[in-house]
Amino acid sequence: MKIQVALLAAMLALTGQVAAEEQAESKNAEQLAACTQMVEDNGLQGEEMQNFMSECMESAAKKDGDA
C-alpha cells in the first residue's frame, strides 16, 4: 500500500511538471509567432530581422521571468 501511495504521488508530481513545461512551450510558441508577425509587418530582413527577433524573444523571456 505504501508503494502504491508513493507511486501515485510521484505520478502526480510528474504530471504537474509536464503541464508546466507544456505551458512554457506554449507561451514561447505564442511569443515567437507574435515576433514573427511583427517582422513580416515591418518587412525586416537579414541582420535587421535577426537582431529584432533576438531582442523580441529576450524581452519576452525577461517579462515571463518577472511574472
N, C-alpha and C positions, 0 to 999 in steps of 0.2 A: 504494500500500500504506500509506503514512504517513497519507494522508487517511482510509482505512478504519479504521485503528487509532484515530485521533483521534476519528472519529465514534462508534466503539464506546465509547470512554472517556467521551465526552460523554453518550451514551445511558445508560450505567451510572450516571453521576453523577446525571442527572435522575431515573432510576428510584429511586435511593436517597432523593432529596429528596421525591419524590411519596409514597413509602412512609412517610417520617417525618411528612409533613403529614397523611396519612390516619390515622396512628396518633394524632396530636394531636387531630384532629377526633373520632375515636372516643372518646378519653378525655373530651373536652369533652361529647360527647353522653351518655356514661355518667354524668358528674357532674351534668349538667342533669336527667337522669331521676331520679337519687338525690335531688337538692334538691327537685324537683317532688313526689316521693313524700312527703318529709318535710312539705312544705307541706300536702298533702292529708291526711296522718295527723294533723296538728295543727290542721286546719281554719282555716288562716290565710287572710285575705282583705285586699284593698285595700292600704293603705300598709304594714301589718304584713307582708304577703306579699312586697311589693316589696323592703322592707328585708332580709327574711330571704334572698330569692333573691340579692340583691346580695352580701351577706356570705358566703353559701354558695359562690357561684361564685368570689368573690375569694379565699377561703381555699383553695379547690381549686387556683386558679392559683398562689398562693404556694407551696403544697405541691409542685406539679409543678415550680416553679422551683428549689426546694431539692434536688430529686432529681437 
